[in-house]
Each structure stands twice: as C-alpha cells, then as structure tokens.
Amino acid sequence: MRRTIFDDLLWNGFEVLDNFNLNYGSPKVTKKDSNLLVELALPGYTKEDVSVEVEGRTLTIAAEIEKEDTTYFKKSFKKVYELPDEVDAEKIEAKLENGLLELTMGKSEKVTKVNIL
C-alpha cells in the first residue's frame, strides 16, 4: 500500500511537520551589471512588516505580521546569511513590491587579489 503525506501526519504527528519546508523558499541570486541581485518571495508581507539589517558580515531578513480582530493571527519569518567578501555592506539597497524582496548588493572596492606564490 502506498503511503501519502496524510498517512505520515496521522502516524508521526507534529514530528513530520518539523521536517516540512514550511518557510519561504531560498533566495534567487544573480549578477546584474557589477552588482549581486538577491530576490526573495515574501507573499503577504508589506514594507512595514519587513526588516533587513546588516551587522558586520551578517545579513538578517526578518518579517512579522500580527493581527487581532475576531481571531488572533501571527506569521513570522527570519533568515540569516553571511555576506560574501566582495559585497560592501554600505552599498546594499532593498525594495519590497508585490511580495518580492529585492536586494541589490554593490561590490566592495577593498577586495583585491593577491598572489602569494
């Protein structure tokens, strides 16, 4: 007999839910001109819900929606990435339109290639 996802939920309960990728997908990274372009889908979030921060070489993208009318609703999201050496943290720009977060990352002029041997 073939097992389905529903069988797994019935037999393993919430343990299986922890193994699902219920978070948003991985970012799409492409090169555009001399910059890196990072796109991440954040459906349902507005600009006011999203925070993009850089501390040192660490980029944090977080979002949270919390609503309470007749029912209580909360949805949150957080991803942390290490920036590549060639990215200048001072040259990162972000925009969020129609649920798509776009980060444009400028390259650092400090990165140089050094031949050691």
C-alpha positions in Angstrom: 0.0 0.0 0.0 1.4 3.4 -1.0 1.8 5.9 1.9 0.7 9.5 1.5 1.6 12.7 3.3 -1.6 12.2 5.3 -0.5 8.8 6.5 2.7 10.4 7.8 0.8 13.1 9.6 -1.6 10.6 11.2 1.2 8.3 12.3 4.0 10.7 13.2 2.1 13.8 14.2 3.9 17.0 14.5 7.4 15.4 14.1 6.7 15.3 10.4 5.6 18.9 10.3 9.0 19.9 11.6 10.6 18.2 8.6 8.5 20.1 6.1 9.9 23.2 4.5 7.1 25.4 5.7 9.3 28.5 5.4 9.7 30.5 2.3 12.0 29.4 -0.5 15.6 30.1 -1.0 16.7 33.4 -2.4 17.5 33.7 -6.1 20.9 35.2 -6.6 22.0 36.6 -9.9 24.6 39.1 -11.2 23.3 42.3 -12.6 25.9 44.7 -14.0 28.6 44.8 -11.3 26.2 44.0 -8.5 24.6 41.0 -7.0 20.8 40.9 -7.1 19.0 38.8 -4.5 15.3 38.1 -4.8 13.2 36.5 -2.1 9.5 35.9 -2.2 7.7 37.2 0.9 4.0 36.9 0.0 1.6 38.7 2.3 4.2 40.9 3.9 4.3 44.7 3.4 7.3 47.1 3.7 6.2 47.9 7.3 6.4 44.2 8.3 9.9 43.5 7.0 13.3 44.3 8.5 16.6 44.0 6.6 19.7 44.5 8.7 23.5 44.1 8.3 25.7 43.7 11.3 29.4 43.1 10.4 29.2 40.5 7.6 25.8 39.1 8.7 22.6 39.9 6.8 19.4 39.3 8.6 16.0 39.4 6.9 13.0 39.2 9.3 9.3 39.8 9.0 6.3 39.6 11.2 2.6 40.1 10.9 0.4 40.1 14.0 -3.4 40.8 13.8 -6.2 40.6 16.2 -9.8 41.2 15.3 -12.3 38.4 15.8 -9.4 35.9 15.8 -5.7 36.1 16.5 -3.2 35.7 13.7 0.6 35.8 13.7 3.0 35.0 11.0 6.8 35.4 11.2 9.9 34.7 9.1 13.6 35.1 9.7 16.7 34.2 7.6 20.3 34.9 8.4 23.1 34.9 5.8 26.8 35.6 5.7 27.7 38.2 3.1 30.3 37.3 0.5 33.6 39.1 0.9 33.1 41.0 -2.4 29.9 42.7 -1.1 30.2 46.1 0.5 27.6 46.3 3.3 27.3 50.1 2.8 26.2 49.5 -0.8 23.1 47.3 -0.1 19.8 48.6 -1.3 16.4 46.9 -0.7 12.9 47.3 -2.0 9.7 45.2 -1.5 7.0 45.3 -4.1 4.1 42.9 -4.5 5.6 40.4 -2.1 9.0 40.3 -3.8 12.0 41.5 -1.8 14.9 42.6 -4.0 18.3 43.4 -2.5 20.9 45.0 -4.8 24.4 44.4 -3.3 27.3 46.6 -4.6 30.8 45.1 -4.8 33.4 46.2 -2.4 36.4 48.0 -3.9 38.5 46.8 -1.0 38.7 43.2 -2.2 41.9 42.6 -4.1 43.5 39.6 -5.5 47.0 39.0 -4.0 49.3 36.4 -5.5 51.2 34.8 -2.6 53.2 32.2 -4.5 
